[in-house]
Amino acid sequence: MSEKIAPQYFDVTLSAITDFGNETRQFELSFEPGRTAEFIPGQFAVVICPKDGKVIRRAYSIASSPDRKEALELIVKLVQGGAVTNWFWSLKQGDRFRVQLPFGKFILPNPIDFDIVFVATGTGIAPFRSMIQYFLPRGLQRKVWLLFGTRYADMIPYHSEWLELEKRYPNFCYIPTISRPTAAWKGETGYVQTKIEKFFSDPAGKRIYICGLNEMIQAAQEAALKQGFPKEHISYEKYD
Ligand SMILES: Cc1cc2nc3c(=O)[nH]c(=O)nc-3n(C[C@H](O)[C@H](O)[C@H](O)COP(=O)(O)OP(=O)(O)OC[C@H]3O[C@@H](n4cnc5c(N)ncnc54)[C@H](O)[C@@H]3O)c2cc1C
Protein backbone atom coordinates (compact mmCIF):
# COMPACT_ATOMS: atom_id res chain seq x y z
CA MET A 1 0.00 0.00 0.00
CA SER A 2 1.64 3.21 -1.18
CA GLU A 3 1.94 6.16 1.24
CA LYS A 4 1.11 8.70 -1.45
CA ILE A 5 -1.55 7.97 -4.04
CA ALA A 6 -2.33 10.66 -6.60
CA PRO A 7 -6.00 11.73 -6.39
CA GLN A 8 -8.14 10.91 -9.42
CA TYR A 9 -11.65 11.75 -10.53
CA PHE A 10 -14.24 8.96 -10.70
CA ASP A 11 -17.75 8.92 -12.17
CA VAL A 12 -19.93 7.07 -9.68
CA THR A 13 -23.50 5.80 -9.55
CA LEU A 14 -25.43 5.94 -6.30
CA SER A 15 -26.18 2.24 -5.96
CA ALA A 16 -27.69 1.97 -2.45
CA ILE A 17 -28.89 4.17 0.41
CA THR A 18 -29.10 2.85 3.98
CA ASP A 19 -30.90 4.90 6.62
CA PHE A 20 -29.45 4.62 10.14
CA GLY A 21 -31.95 7.07 11.70
CA ASN A 22 -30.89 10.28 13.44
CA GLU A 23 -30.63 11.94 9.98
CA THR A 24 -27.67 9.75 9.12
CA ARG A 25 -27.41 7.67 5.96
CA GLN A 26 -24.92 5.49 4.18
CA PHE A 27 -24.47 6.15 0.47
CA GLU A 28 -22.92 3.39 -1.63
CA LEU A 29 -21.18 4.78 -4.72
CA SER A 30 -20.35 2.29 -7.47
CA PHE A 31 -17.51 2.85 -9.90
CA GLU A 32 -17.86 2.36 -13.63
CA PRO A 33 -17.23 -1.26 -14.68
CA GLY A 34 -13.51 -2.03 -14.69
CA ARG A 35 -12.48 1.02 -12.61
CA THR A 36 -11.32 0.76 -9.02
CA ALA A 37 -9.96 3.35 -6.60
CA GLU A 38 -6.84 2.96 -4.52
CA PHE A 39 -6.76 4.55 -1.06
CA ILE A 40 -5.42 3.99 2.44
CA PRO A 41 -7.95 3.25 5.21
CA GLY A 42 -8.72 6.54 7.00
CA GLN A 43 -8.49 8.71 3.88
CA PHE A 44 -11.37 10.76 2.50
CA ALA A 45 -13.08 11.38 -0.82
CA VAL A 46 -14.19 14.76 -2.13
CA VAL A 47 -17.75 14.75 -3.44
CA ILE A 48 -18.38 17.10 -6.34
CA CYS A 49 -21.90 18.50 -6.01
CA PRO A 50 -23.28 20.33 -9.05
CA LYS A 51 -24.95 23.61 -8.05
CA ASP A 52 -26.26 26.38 -10.34
CA GLY A 53 -23.77 25.64 -13.12
CA LYS A 54 -20.87 25.53 -10.64
CA VAL A 55 -19.69 22.83 -8.25
CA ILE A 56 -19.35 22.58 -4.47
CA ARG A 57 -16.72 20.22 -3.06
CA ARG A 58 -17.03 18.53 0.33
CA ALA A 59 -14.84 15.98 2.10
CA TYR A 60 -16.28 12.65 3.30
CA SER A 61 -14.21 9.99 5.04
CA ILE A 62 -14.40 6.66 3.24
CA ALA A 63 -16.30 4.21 5.46
CA SER A 64 -15.50 1.07 3.46
CA SER A 65 -12.28 -0.90 3.14
CA PRO A 66 -10.01 -0.61 0.10
CA ASP A 67 -10.68 -4.35 -0.21
CA ARG A 68 -14.14 -3.41 -1.51
CA LYS A 69 -13.06 -2.75 -5.08
CA GLU A 70 -16.27 -2.00 -6.98
CA ALA A 71 -17.78 0.65 -4.68
CA LEU A 72 -17.17 3.20 -1.91
CA GLU A 73 -19.35 3.67 1.14
CA LEU A 74 -19.81 7.11 2.71
CA ILE A 75 -21.80 7.89 5.83
CA VAL A 76 -23.35 11.35 5.90
CA LYS A 77 -25.18 13.34 8.58
CA LEU A 78 -27.78 15.83 7.33
CA VAL A 79 -26.81 19.39 8.33
CA GLN A 80 -29.66 21.93 8.65
CA GLY A 81 -29.30 24.34 5.72
CA GLY A 82 -26.22 22.45 4.53
CA ALA A 83 -25.69 22.70 0.77
CA VAL A 84 -24.19 19.30 0.03
CA THR A 85 -25.92 17.20 2.68
CA ASN A 86 -29.35 18.45 1.52
CA TRP A 87 -28.34 17.61 -2.06
CA PHE A 88 -27.39 14.10 -0.86
CA TRP A 89 -30.87 13.75 0.67
CA SER A 90 -32.44 14.66 -2.71
CA LEU A 91 -30.57 11.89 -4.55
CA LYS A 92 -32.06 8.56 -5.53
CA GLN A 93 -30.63 5.21 -6.54
CA GLY A 94 -29.15 5.37 -10.04
CA ASP A 95 -28.15 9.05 -9.84
CA ARG A 96 -24.64 9.80 -11.09
CA PHE A 97 -22.03 12.32 -10.01
CA ARG A 98 -18.26 12.68 -9.56
CA VAL A 99 -15.90 12.15 -6.67
CA GLN A 100 -12.18 12.70 -6.31
CA LEU A 101 -9.93 10.56 -4.13
CA PRO A 102 -7.88 9.80 -2.14
CA PHE A 103 -6.98 12.66 0.23
CA GLY A 104 -5.78 12.93 3.83
CA LYS A 105 -3.16 11.75 6.26
CA PHE A 106 -5.39 10.31 9.00
CA ILE A 107 -4.01 6.81 8.54
CA LEU A 108 -2.37 4.07 10.57
CA PRO A 109 1.23 2.98 10.14
CA ASN A 110 1.70 -0.42 8.59
CA PRO A 111 2.80 -2.57 10.44
CA ILE A 112 1.09 -1.41 13.65
CA ASP A 113 3.16 -1.83 16.82
CA PHE A 114 0.77 -0.40 19.44
CA ASP A 115 -2.73 -1.01 20.79
CA ILE A 116 -5.34 1.26 19.22
CA VAL A 117 -8.11 3.24 20.88
CA PHE A 118 -10.57 4.57 18.29
CA VAL A 119 -12.89 7.30 19.60
CA ALA A 120 -15.78 8.56 17.46
CA THR A 121 -19.17 10.17 17.56
CA GLY A 122 -21.71 10.22 14.72
CA THR A 123 -20.26 9.90 11.23
CA GLY A 124 -16.78 10.08 12.76
CA ILE A 125 -17.07 6.30 12.77
CA ALA A 126 -16.33 6.26 9.01
CA PRO A 127 -12.50 6.19 8.87
CA PHE A 128 -12.36 3.65 11.71
CA ARG A 129 -14.72 1.28 9.91
CA SER A 130 -12.37 1.34 6.92
CA MET A 131 -9.33 0.73 9.15
CA ILE A 132 -11.01 -2.04 11.17
CA GLN A 133 -12.35 -3.81 8.08
CA TYR A 134 -8.90 -3.66 6.51
CA PHE A 135 -6.56 -4.54 9.39
CA LEU A 136 -8.49 -7.13 11.44
CA PRO A 137 -8.76 -9.74 8.66
CA ARG A 138 -5.03 -9.28 8.00
CA GLY A 139 -4.22 -10.79 11.39
CA LEU A 140 -3.55 -7.64 13.42
CA GLN A 141 -2.63 -8.99 16.86
CA ARG A 142 -2.69 -5.72 18.81
CA LYS A 143 -5.74 -4.83 20.85
CA VAL A 144 -8.28 -2.54 19.14
CA TRP A 145 -11.02 -0.68 21.01
CA LEU A 146 -13.86 1.18 19.31
CA LEU A 147 -15.35 3.73 21.70
CA PHE A 148 -18.43 5.13 19.96
CA GLY A 149 -20.78 7.77 21.31
CA THR A 150 -24.23 8.64 20.03
CA ARG A 151 -27.59 9.81 21.31
CA TYR A 152 -29.86 6.85 20.71
CA ALA A 153 -29.12 3.14 21.18
CA ASP A 154 -31.36 2.03 18.31
CA MET A 155 -29.58 4.29 15.80
CA ILE A 156 -25.96 3.16 16.07
CA PRO A 157 -24.43 2.86 12.60
CA TYR A 158 -23.17 -0.68 11.91
CA HIS A 159 -24.09 -1.88 15.45
CA SER A 160 -24.62 -5.53 14.45
CA GLU A 161 -21.43 -5.46 12.38
CA TRP A 162 -19.40 -4.37 15.43
CA LEU A 163 -20.98 -7.09 17.59
CA GLU A 164 -20.17 -9.67 14.92
CA LEU A 165 -16.53 -8.50 14.68
CA GLU A 166 -16.21 -8.68 18.47
CA LYS A 167 -17.21 -12.36 18.33
CA ARG A 168 -14.82 -13.11 15.48
CA TYR A 169 -11.75 -11.19 16.74
CA PRO A 170 -10.88 -11.56 20.46
CA ASN A 171 -8.57 -8.52 20.21
CA PHE A 172 -11.45 -6.25 19.12
CA CYS A 173 -13.55 -4.55 21.78
CA TYR A 174 -16.63 -2.43 21.00
CA ILE A 175 -17.76 0.13 23.60
CA PRO A 176 -20.89 2.02 22.55
CA THR A 177 -21.97 4.81 24.90
CA ILE A 178 -25.39 6.44 24.71
CA SER A 179 -26.07 10.01 25.79
CA ARG A 180 -29.91 9.73 25.78
CA PRO A 181 -30.51 6.13 26.90
CA THR A 182 -33.88 4.51 27.51
CA ALA A 183 -34.42 2.12 30.42
CA ALA A 184 -33.84 -0.78 28.00
CA TRP A 185 -30.18 0.18 27.40
CA LYS A 186 -27.84 -1.80 29.64
CA GLY A 187 -24.53 -0.55 28.26
CA GLU A 188 -22.41 2.55 28.86
CA THR A 189 -24.07 5.94 29.09
CA GLY A 190 -22.75 9.49 28.77
CA TYR A 191 -20.19 11.15 26.53
CA VAL A 192 -17.16 9.39 25.02
CA GLN A 193 -14.65 11.59 26.84
CA THR A 194 -15.83 10.28 30.23
CA LYS A 195 -15.15 6.72 29.01
CA ILE A 196 -11.51 7.53 28.24
CA GLU A 197 -10.96 8.03 31.95
CA LYS A 198 -12.93 4.89 32.81
CA PHE A 199 -11.33 2.45 30.33
CA PHE A 200 -7.95 3.92 29.37
CA SER A 201 -6.28 5.13 32.53
CA ASP A 202 -3.12 3.22 31.51
CA PRO A 203 -1.81 4.71 28.26
CA ALA A 204 1.24 2.40 28.04
CA GLY A 205 1.57 0.83 24.60
CA LYS A 206 -1.60 2.54 23.30
CA ARG A 207 -2.33 5.27 20.78
CA ILE A 208 -5.60 7.11 20.49
CA TYR A 209 -7.35 8.16 17.26
CA ILE A 210 -10.33 10.54 17.47
CA CYS A 211 -12.78 11.53 14.72
CA GLY A 212 -15.88 13.74 14.64
CA LEU A 213 -16.83 17.31 15.43
CA ASN A 214 -14.43 19.78 17.01
CA GLU A 215 -16.17 20.03 20.40
CA MET A 216 -15.94 16.28 21.03
CA ILE A 217 -12.36 16.11 19.73
CA GLN A 218 -11.27 18.86 22.14
CA ALA A 219 -12.95 17.11 25.07
CA ALA A 220 -11.60 13.66 24.18
CA GLN A 221 -8.10 15.05 23.63
CA GLU A 222 -8.16 16.75 27.04
CA ALA A 223 -9.36 13.54 28.67
CA ALA A 224 -6.58 11.53 26.99
CA LEU A 225 -3.89 14.04 28.00
CA LYS A 226 -5.21 13.90 31.57
CA GLN A 227 -4.78 10.12 31.56
CA GLY A 228 -1.16 10.58 30.53
CA PHE A 229 -1.30 9.90 26.78
CA PRO A 230 1.58 11.87 25.24
CA LYS A 231 0.44 14.42 22.65
CA GLU A 232 2.22 12.56 19.85
CA HIS A 233 0.16 9.44 20.60
CA ILE A 234 -3.11 11.29 20.02
CA SER A 235 -4.28 11.80 16.40
CA TYR A 236 -7.52 13.27 15.17
CA GLU A 237 -9.61 14.12 12.11
CA LYS A 238 -11.88 17.11 12.53
CA TYR A 239 -15.08 17.44 10.45
CA ASP A 240 -15.99 21.07 11.26
C1 LIG B 1 -11.65 15.44 6.36
C2 LIG B 1 -13.14 15.57 6.52
C3 LIG B 1 -13.93 14.43 6.48
C4 LIG B 1 -15.30 14.54 6.64
N1 LIG B 1 -16.05 13.41 6.65
C5 LIG B 1 -17.38 13.47 6.86
C6 LIG B 1 -18.17 12.29 6.90
O1 LIG B 1 -17.66 11.16 6.77
N2 LIG B 1 -19.51 12.43 7.09
C7 LIG B 1 -20.11 13.66 7.24
O2 LIG B 1 -21.34 13.70 7.40
N3 LIG B 1 -19.37 14.81 7.20
C8 LIG B 1 -18.05 14.74 6.99
N4 LIG B 1 -17.30 15.88 6.92
C9 LIG B 1 -18.03 17.19 6.92
C10 LIG B 1 -18.46 17.51 5.47
O3 LIG B 1 -17.31 17.78 4.68
C11 LIG B 1 -19.36 18.74 5.38
O4 LIG B 1 -18.74 19.83 6.02
C12 LIG B 1 -20.74 18.51 6.00
O5 LIG B 1 -21.36 17.39 5.39
C13 LIG B 1 -21.64 19.74 5.80
O6 LIG B 1 -21.70 20.06 4.44
P1 LIG B 1 -22.90 20.94 3.85
O7 LIG B 1 -22.49 21.41 2.49
O8 LIG B 1 -24.19 20.18 3.94
O9 LIG B 1 -23.00 22.14 4.89
P2 LIG B 1 -22.50 23.69 4.65
O10 LIG B 1 -23.35 24.29 3.59
O11 LIG B 1 -21.01 23.67 4.43
O12 LIG B 1 -22.76 24.29 6.07
C14 LIG B 1 -24.01 24.81 6.49
C15 LIG B 1 -23.90 25.26 7.95
O13 LIG B 1 -23.73 24.14 8.83
C16 LIG B 1 -22.52 24.26 9.60
N5 LIG B 1 -21.86 22.92 9.52
C17 LIG B 1 -21.01 22.49 8.57
N6 LIG B 1 -20.66 21.20 8.79
C18 LIG B 1 -21.31 20.82 9.89
C19 LIG B 1 -21.36 19.60 10.60
N7 LIG B 1 -20.67 18.51 10.21
N8 LIG B 1 -22.15 19.56 11.71
C20 LIG B 1 -22.86 20.64 12.11
N9 LIG B 1 -22.84 21.83 11.46
C21 LIG B 1 -22.09 21.92 10.38
C22 LIG B 1 -21.66 25.30 8.90
O14 LIG B 1 -20.89 26.00 9.85
C23 LIG B 1 -22.70 26.18 8.22
O15 LIG B 1 -23.14 27.18 9.12
C24 LIG B 1 -15.92 15.81 6.80
C25 LIG B 1 -15.11 16.96 6.82
C26 LIG B 1 -13.76 16.84 6.69
C27 LIG B 1 -12.92 18.10 6.73
The ligand as a MOL file (V3000), in Angstrom:
LIG
                    3D

  0  0  0     0  0            999 V3000
M  V30 BEGIN CTAB
M  V30 COUNTS 53 58 0 0 0
M  V30 BEGIN ATOM
M  V30 1 C -11.6460 15.4390 6.3580 0
M  V30 2 C -13.1420 15.5670 6.5190 0
M  V30 3 C -13.9280 14.4280 6.4820 0
M  V30 4 C -15.3040 14.5410 6.6420 0
M  V30 5 N -16.0460 13.4090 6.6460 0
M  V30 6 C -17.3830 13.4720 6.8580 0
M  V30 7 C -18.1710 12.2880 6.8990 0
M  V30 8 O -17.6570 11.1570 6.7670 0
M  V30 9 N -19.5090 12.4300 7.0860 0
M  V30 10 C -20.1080 13.6560 7.2390 0
M  V30 11 O -21.3440 13.7020 7.3970 0
M  V30 12 N -19.3690 14.8060 7.1980 0
M  V30 13 C -18.0470 14.7360 6.9910 0
M  V30 14 N -17.3030 15.8790 6.9250 0
M  V30 15 C -18.0250 17.1870 6.9200 0
M  V30 16 C -18.4580 17.5110 5.4700 0
M  V30 17 O -17.3080 17.7830 4.6790 0
M  V30 18 C -19.3570 18.7420 5.3830 0
M  V30 19 O -18.7430 19.8290 6.0220 0
M  V30 20 C -20.7390 18.5100 5.9950 0
M  V30 21 O -21.3600 17.3900 5.3900 0
M  V30 22 C -21.6350 19.7400 5.8000 0
M  V30 23 O -21.7010 20.0610 4.4380 0
M  V30 24 P -22.8960 20.9380 3.8460 0
M  V30 25 O -22.4860 21.4110 2.4910 0
M  V30 26 O -24.1890 20.1790 3.9370 0
M  V30 27 O -23.0000 22.1380 4.8850 0
M  V30 28 P -22.4970 23.6890 4.6450 0
M  V30 29 O -23.3530 24.2910 3.5900 0
M  V30 30 O -21.0110 23.6700 4.4290 0
M  V30 31 O -22.7610 24.2930 6.0720 0
M  V30 32 C -24.0070 24.8100 6.4860 0
M  V30 33 C -23.9010 25.2590 7.9480 0
M  V30 34 O -23.7270 24.1370 8.8280 0
M  V30 35 C -22.5190 24.2570 9.5980 0
M  V30 36 N -21.8630 22.9210 9.5220 0
M  V30 37 C -21.0090 22.4870 8.5720 0
M  V30 38 N -20.6600 21.2010 8.7920 0
M  V30 39 C -21.3090 20.8180 9.8930 0
M  V30 40 C -21.3610 19.5990 10.6030 0
M  V30 41 N -20.6680 18.5090 10.2070 0
M  V30 42 N -22.1540 19.5570 11.7140 0
M  V30 43 C -22.8610 20.6390 12.1050 0
M  V30 44 N -22.8430 21.8260 11.4560 0
M  V30 45 C -22.0860 21.9210 10.3760 0
M  V30 46 C -21.6610 25.2980 8.8970 0
M  V30 47 O -20.8930 26.0030 9.8510 0
M  V30 48 C -22.7040 26.1770 8.2250 0
M  V30 49 O -23.1420 27.1810 9.1160 0
M  V30 50 C -15.9180 15.8110 6.7990 0
M  V30 51 C -15.1120 16.9560 6.8210 0
M  V30 52 C -13.7570 16.8380 6.6940 0
M  V30 53 C -12.9200 18.0970 6.7270 0
M  V30 END ATOM
M  V30 BEGIN BOND
M  V30 1 1 1 2
M  V30 2 1 2 3
M  V30 3 2 2 52
M  V30 4 2 3 4
M  V30 5 1 4 5
M  V30 6 1 4 50
M  V30 7 2 5 6
M  V30 8 1 6 7
M  V30 9 1 6 13
M  V30 10 2 7 8
M  V30 11 1 7 9
M  V30 12 1 9 10
M  V30 13 2 10 11
M  V30 14 1 10 12
M  V30 15 2 12 13
M  V30 16 1 13 14
M  V30 17 1 14 15
M  V30 18 1 14 50
M  V30 19 1 15 16
M  V30 20 1 16 17
M  V30 21 1 16 18
M  V30 22 1 18 19
M  V30 23 1 18 20
M  V30 24 1 20 21
M  V30 25 1 20 22
M  V30 26 1 22 23
M  V30 27 1 23 24
M  V30 28 2 24 25
M  V30 29 1 24 26
M  V30 30 1 24 27
M  V30 31 1 27 28
M  V30 32 2 28 29
M  V30 33 1 28 30
M  V30 34 1 28 31
M  V30 35 1 31 32
M  V30 36 1 32 33
M  V30 37 1 33 34
M  V30 38 1 33 48
M  V30 39 1 34 35
M  V30 40 1 35 36
M  V30 41 1 35 46
M  V30 42 1 36 37
M  V30 43 1 36 45
M  V30 44 2 37 38
M  V30 45 1 38 39
M  V30 46 1 39 40
M  V30 47 2 39 45
M  V30 48 1 40 41
M  V30 49 2 40 42
M  V30 50 1 42 43
M  V30 51 2 43 44
M  V30 52 1 44 45
M  V30 53 1 46 47
M  V30 54 1 46 48
M  V30 55 1 48 49
M  V30 56 2 50 51
M  V30 57 1 51 52
M  V30 58 1 52 53
M  V30 END BOND
M  V30 END CTAB
M  END
